[in-house]
């Protein structure tokens, strides 16, 4: 676009109007467009002129940049400042500062380039520092490094507290002197245990590093735990034997994956990066948590995950199985299975548990699962074992094919003549979901540590009269069977959504997908249906194992890299049902949603489980079913900030 503009401005009248053609349906394009903004410092001037089609976040960012004076004088475009989100926080006793006093701390003697700009409206100051440094591997005068650093300062009056947030690339530099110069007096830096309040709202916390301090004969001993040793550190901290010093973890906040760390010294950080607006918003959120006296700093331990190695199959009922994370990290890469000479897109195939017993007391040493695509079905077994090597225990597993046609797997240039070779390499076994909410990744069993899961309340069940429905018939199929569970549910929701999509079949997102939207969000409702065993209502938990596993697995489609709506477009064009899958709405609407989900709108998901083989009248007697549904509800909320609705019989 820059080239077209420069070319047409310098050309004579002999050329016509310029056109720009782009494939808006190609999801990776969004990242390419964002990268374009980083190519030229002139974007400091251009960005404030973003047009009305820009997203709300872009407009806010443009407004923020517009109020920095003299941006064109900076050698570093402010739009390209994209630091890892971190901060140290000072409580302020005043909001008045003297920005020019920064030069008393970062002097001309210390730096070869200095630039500062203040946005008075948003109370933000940016300091950019450059210094020529000699390299340490030669004494040749002609070779030098130019080192750049940035300091972001943002003061904020929340009413009940006043904060200064500082983000810097200067590492462990103390900013006490800078703060004192700017405000004319020393200000209180927030330290100690309350910084751990910043973990509030983070679920499924997987601690990566943990540091603690322990009193030993009057001395303070620091102990650091990394990787497999983290579990020991958390256990000691839970028992009060260690004082938390620093924690870094990954987890989920409001349905989005994130990282977060903090230390008693007052440093709070994340691996997530963002622009100046992101830093401002992130700092406000962190600051509000730290100043909330109702938050117990020890709360984070309730939401940490326990990870332990296992050498045998957990004695818990498996409810679902899914591809490993590596499969989803490569979602935009060509990945396909080959069976009976047929190429199958990997997400068109279905992974299912084949070992599922109605008697909850029966357990197996192995887990049996299947890969299915239409009439193709191959069965597999995964077994677990341990090997003692000296004083070390090594944990392993093995996937073997039981029967069915050979299935090969291809990803780009990598080829596996048998999918089991992929499963057995580099801990890439399928992921298993269990009825208690735990998950098994290769030999690592991940469990909720101390969080008791609340069963689904009977009052939350929505009961319908299924009198004219054959509870043995789940799908309405090509003939649109009116006595099917799917047809009945479609008619129940037909006036609720702008778009209704029949995705029933191998590799489905859900049996029915209902979609609404507003100016900022697209609301996706995933309906998972299951026929009743023996065709009549009962209190058998086996009615729920599979459908609960399917519901949990489907939440992956919320992730932007999975391109949910592009997937539905493909299903409506490539499969036998074709556009007949669109029960309400049309292809134009579906394609428009695909574009908006990629570029401008946020996708929010809710789960719906439909099992007419369960009676609400007798639900109170089915504690195991309500507990299982509670597990799904908890998982949906923590992983995707999604709700769960359950439909049953009267």
N, C-alpha and C positions, 0 to 999 in steps of 0.2 A: 504494500500500500504506500509505503514511503517512496519507493522507486517510481510508482505510477505518478504520484503527486509531483515529484521533482522533474520527471520527464515531461509531463504535460505543461508544467509551468514554463518550461524553456522551449517548447516546440512552437512552430508557427501554426497558422490557421489551416494547413493542409491535412491535418489529422482530425479524426472525429472524436466523439466522446469516449472516454476510457471506461472499461467495465472490469469489475473484479469478481471472479467466480471462485467459490469455495464450497467444499463438501461439509455442510453443517451437520450431517448425520454421523460424521466420523468423530467419536468421542475424544481421541487423543488431541484433536485440534485445539480444544480449550486450553491445554497447557502450552501449546505452541503460541497461541495468541498472547497469553500472559507473558511468555518469554520475550515476545516482540517489544514489549514496553521497556525492557531492560537494556536495549541496544544503544540508546542515545540519551545523553544528558538533557537534550531538548524536551524530553517528556516531562521534566519539571514544569515546563510552561504549558504543554499540551494537555496534561491530565486534568487540570481544573476545568477544561472545556468539554469534558465527557458529555455526550448527549443524553436525552431523556430516556433512551432505551437502556442505559446503564443500570446495573443492579443498585439497590439501595446502599449496599456496602461500598461500591465504587463511588457513588455520589458523596457519601460521608467522607471517604478518603480524599476525594478531590477537594472538598470543603476544608479539610484539615490542612492539606498542602497549600491551598490558596492563601491562608493566613500567615504563612512564613514569608517574611520579606526577603528580597535579594536572593532568591533561590538560584538565579542564573549565575551568581558569583561563586557558588560551591563547585568544587571539582568533582564531588560525588553527588550524583542525582539523588535527592531525598526519596524519590519513588522507589529506588533500588535498595534502600536500606532495609534489610530483611534479617534481623538478628534472631538467634535462638531466644525464646521468651524466658527471661529471668529478671529478677529484681531483688534489690535490698530496699527495705522500707524504713523511713524515718517518720516518727510522729512530729507534727509541726505545732508550735504554739503561736504561729502567725502565718499569714499567706503572702505577705509582702516580701519580695526578694529583690536583689540588685544583680541582675544578670551579668553586667560588665565585670563583676568581681571574679569571674571564672579565670580571667587572665592573671590574677595573682597566684593561682595554683599551677596552671599550665602555661609557662612562660616562654618567651621567644628564645631564651637560652637552651630550653629543653626540646623544642620542636621547630622543625623547618617549615611546617605548614600548620596554620591554625584557622579554623572557621567556626563561627557560632551564629545561630539564628534562633529567635524566640517567637513562638506563636502565642501572643498575649491572650487571645480569645480562648484557646484551649489549654493555657498554662503548661506549655511544653517547650523545652529547650533542647537543641541538638548541638553537640560539640564534636567537630571532626578534627583529628590530629594526625599529622604526617611527620615522619622523622626518617632521615637518611642514616643508615647504620652500616657499619663495616661487617662483612661476613666473617665468620670465625674459622673458615677453612683455608684462608689465604691472607697474605699481607700485601697483596697487590693493590695499589691505591685506586685503580680504575674500576674495581668491582665493588658495588655497594647494593644494599637492599633499601627499598623504600617501604617503610612499615606504616600502615594505616590503622587507626583506631577510632571508634565512635563511642560517645556517651549520650544516652538518652535520659532526660530528667523530666518528670511530669508531676506537678503538684495538683492535689485534688481535695476539695472540701466536700465531704459527704454529709455535713450537718452535725453529726455526733462525733466525728473525728476528722482530722486533717492529716493527709499523708503526702510524702514525697517519695516517688518511685524512681529508682535509678537502675538502668540497664547499661552495661559497659562491656566492651571487648578487651578491657585492660586486665583481665584476670583477677587476681587476688588483691588489687589495689584498694586501700581504704579511702572512703570518700568523706570521712568526718571533717577534714579540713576544708574541702570544697563546700560542704553543706554549711559550715560555720561562716565561710566567706560570703556565701550567697544570702544568708538570712541574718547575718550580723550577730549570731549567738549559736552556741552548740544546740543541736536538736537530738531527741531521743531515738536511737536506733532500736528497732524491734528485734528482740533476741529471745532465746529460751524455748520452752516447751510449747508456747502458743503458736509457733510457726507451723506445727504439725496439724493445726486446725485447717490448714490449706488443703488437706486431703479430703475434706468433707465433700460428699457428693460423688466421690469416685468409687466405682464398684469393680468387682472382679480384679482386685489389686494383686498383681504379681510382683513381688519385691525382687529387684535385681541386685541391689547392694544394700547392706545394712551395717551401720557403725554404731557401736555402743561404748559406754564408759562404765567401768566397774571398780568399786572400792576394794582394794586389797591391802590390808595392814596399813591403812592410812594413806596409801598412795592411790592415784587415779590411773587406771590402766585402760588404754583404748584398744578395742578389738574390732576388726573389720571382717565382715562376712560377704563373700561373693559366690555366685553360682549355687552349687549344691550345699554349701555351708550356710546359706541364708536361713534355712529352716531352723538350724541350731540357734542362730542369733535371735530370731523371732520368738522361739520357745523361751529362751532366757529372759527376753524383755517382757513377755507375757507373765512370767513368774516373778517379775520384779527384781531379777538378779542383775539386769543391765539397765542403764539409763540411756534412752535414745539419744544419739548424737546426730546422725544423718541417715536419711532413707532416700533411695531412688527406686521408682517402680513404674510399671506400665499398668494401665487399667482402662476403664470406660467411664466417660462423663456424658450424661444425657444422650447415650447411644453412640457416641463417637469415641474411637480409640485415641488414647493420649498417653503421655508420659509426664511424670511429676516427681520432683525431688525437693528436699529442703534439709537444712541443718540448723542446729541450735545457734549457730553463729549469725543467723539472720538471712542467709542466702536461700532463695527460692528459685527453682529453675525447671526447665522442660526442654526436651529435644525438639519440640515443635517450633517452627519458625513463623514469623509473621511480620507485616509491615508496621508502620508507626501507629495506625489505627488499631491493629491487632494487639500491639503492646499496651496501648491505653486501655482497651476493653478488658484484656486479660489481667492487668494490674488491678483494675477496679474490682474484679471478681475475687481475686486473691486477697486483697485488702479487706473486703467486706467479711470474708470468712475468718480472717485472723482477729478481727475486732468483734466477732460474735461470741459473747460469753456463754451462750447456751451450748456451744460445741465443745465436747470433751476431746482433748487432743489424743486420747487413747482410742477414740472411736475407729481410727483407721484399721486397727487390728481385727475388728469385727468383719471387715470386708476383704481381708487378705486371703489369697488362695493358698492352700496347703498343697505342695507338690512333692510327691515321693515316688521312688522307683518301685516297681512291682515285678516279680518274677512268676506270677501266676494270675489267672483270670480273676478279677474281683468277684466276690460272691454277691453280686447285685444284678438285677435284671437289666439287660441291654435293651434300649428302646429305639435307638437310631444309629446310623453309621453314615459317615460323610467322607469326601475326599480330604486329603491332608492339606495343610495351609499352602504348601508349595504349588498345588494345583490352582488355588485361587490367586496367589501372587502373580501367576502367569495367565490370568484370565483373558488378557488381551492378545496372548500369543496363540498361534495355531496349535491346538492340542486335540488329538483324536485317537480313538480306538479302532482296531481293525479286527473284525470277526466274520468268518464265512465270506471273505472277500469284500465285505462292506465297510466303508469308512464311516465312523460314527463320531460326531462332535462330542467331546468328553462330557459336557454338561447335558447332553441329550440322553445319556445313559443314566440308569438309576441304581444306586447302591441301597440294598435293603438287608435288614437282619432276617435270617431264615430260622434261627434258633429262638423261639419264643414260646414259652409254655403257659398254659392257663393256670397251672398249679405253681404258685409263687414260691413254693418251698424247694422246687427242683432247680438245681444249679449244674453248670457244666464247667469242665476244666478249659475248654476252648470256646471260641466264639465262631459261629458259622454265619457267613453273609454271602450275598449274591450280587452279581452285576447283570442288569437286565436292560434289554432294548428290544421292544416289540416281542418277537418270538425267540430272540436270542437270550439264553439264560445260562450263566456259568456260576457254579458254587465254589466257595472258598472256605478255608479254615485258618484261623490265626491261633497260635499257641505261644505260651510264654515260658521262660525258663531262666535259671540263674547258673552261673559258673563261679566257683571259688578259685581265685588265683592268688595264692599266698594269703594275705590278710584282707584282700580286696574281693568284693562281690561284683561280678559283672552281670548285667541284666540284658537279656536278649528276647527276641520274638522271631517267629517265622510264619510266613503266609504260604499256604500250599493250596493248589487247585484240587478240588474234590471230584468234580465232573463238569460236563458241558464243553462247548467248543473253546478252542484256544483263543484268547483275546490278546492282541499285541497293543502296544502303546507308542505313539510318536509325539514328540514335541520338538518343533524346529528340526535341527539336524540330529537330535538324539532319538534313537530307536531302541525299543525293547521288544524282543520277539514274544515275550510273555509278560503280561502286566504284573505277575508276581515278582519278577526281577526288579521292577520299579518299587513295589511295596517293600521289598526286603533290603533296599539300598538307602543308606543315609537317613534312617528313621522316618521313612515316608509311608508308614502303614496307614490304613484308614483311621479316622478318628471315631471313637465310639462314645455315645451318650448313654447314661444310665439313669434308672428310675429315681435315684436319690439326688440327681443334679450334678453328679460327678462326671468327668470326661477322661478318656484314656487316649493319650497321644504316644504312640509306640509303647515304651515301658513306663511312661510317666503318667501317674494317676493324679488328676487335679481335682481337689475337693474344696468346698467352702469350709473355712476354718471353724468359726464359732457362730455363724449366722444360722439361726433356726428358721426354716422356711415355713411360712404360714399356709395351711391348707386353703384351697379355694372355698369360699363360703357358699353354702347351699343357696342363699339368697341371690348369689351372683349368677346362678344358672338361669338361662332363658328357655322355657319349656314351650314346645309347639305340639299340636295334635297332628300326628303323622298317619292318620287313619287310612288315607287313600294311597299311601306310599308303600311299596314293597321294600322292606328294610334289608332285603338281600341284594337289592339293585342299587349300586352306588353311583355309576356313571350313566348319563343319558345317551352317550354315544352319538354316532352319526344320525341315527334315526330319531333322536330327541325323545327318548322314552319318558312319557309324562308320569309314569309311576316310579321314577328314580328319585333318589335323595338329592342328586345334583339339580334336577329340573325343579323340584319343590323349593329348594333353597334359592335358585335363580329367581323364581317368581316372588319369593318373599322379599328380595332385596332390589327388585328391578326399578323401583322408584326412589332408591336411596342414593344411587351413584350416577355420575355423568358418563362413565365408561364401565362396562362389565365385560370381562374377557373369560372365555372358557379355555383354560390351559390344561385340562385333563389329559393325561397321557404320560409316556415315558419322558423323564427329564422335566416334568412340570415344575413351575414356580409354586402353583397351588391349583386346586381344582377349579376355583373361581377367583377372579381378581376384580375387586371393585375400586374405582378411582374417582376421587373428587379433587378439586384444586381451588386455591385462592391466589391472591397477587404474589405471595411469597413462597408457598409450599404446595407440594403435591402429596395427597394423602392416599396411601395404598393400603388396601384391606385384603389380606390373604385368607381365603376360606379353604380349610382342609376338611374333607368329608371322609367318613368311614361307615361302611355297612355294618349291620349288627350280626354278631355270631348267632347262627341258627335262626336268624330272621325275626327275632322278637326281643323286647327289652329285657335286660337282666343287670345284675350288679357285677359282671365279670370284668376284672381289670384288663383282661386280654383285649377287650374292645378298644382300649385306649393306647396300648403300647405303641403301635405303629403310627397312629395319627399324631400322637404327641411328639414322636421322633421326627416326623415329617414337618411339623410346625416349627420345631426348634431349628432344623436344617434350613428352612426357607428364609430365615432372618438374614442369611448371607446376602440376599438380593437387595438389601438396603444399601450395601456398600457401593459407592459411585463407580468403582472399577468393574463391577458386575454388569452395569448398563442394563438395568431391568427392562426398560421400555424398548431398547433396541432388540432385546431378547424376544419380547412379545411381538414386535414387528416381524422378526424372523420366523417366529412360530406361525404367524398369520399368513406368511407367504410361502414357507417351505414345507409345511406339513399337510397331510391329507385333508384335514378340515378346512384349511385355508382361512379366508376371511369370514367363514361361518363361525369361527371362534369368537368373533366380535358380536356379542349378544346385544350390546347397547353401545351406541356411538358409531364411529367409522374409522377407516384407515387414516384419514387426514388428521383426526383428533389424536390418534395413537402416535403418529409421526411427530405431531407438534409437541406432545408430551415428552417424547424422546429428546427433542431439541431442548426444551425448557429444563428437563431434569439434568441435562449435560451442562447447560450454560448459566441458567438464571435462577432456578428454583431448587429448594431443598426437598428431598424425598423423606416422608415420615410414614412409618409402617405400623399397622395393627394386625394382630393375629385373631383368627376365628376358628374354633374347633367345633365341628358338627358331628354328633354321635347320637342318632335317635334310638340307639340300643341301650341308652341309659335313662332311667326314670328319675325325675326330680322328686317325686313323691317318696321314693325309697333312698334318696341320695345320702341322707344323714347316716345310714347304716354302712355306707361305702367309704370308710375313712381312707383306705388305700388309694382309691380313685381320686378323691378330693386332694390328698397329699401329692399325688402325681401331677394333677392339674396345677396345684400350687407351685410345684417345681418349674413347670413350663411358664407360668405367669411371672415368677421371680426372674427366670432366665431372660424372658422377653424384655422385661423392664430394665434389667441391669445391662444387657448387651445392646439393645437398640432403643431404649426408652419407649418401648412399644407396650400397648395394652393387650389383654387377652379377654375374649368373649367366648363363652361356651354355650352351645345350643343342644338341647336334649329333648327327651320325651316328657310328657306330662306325668 
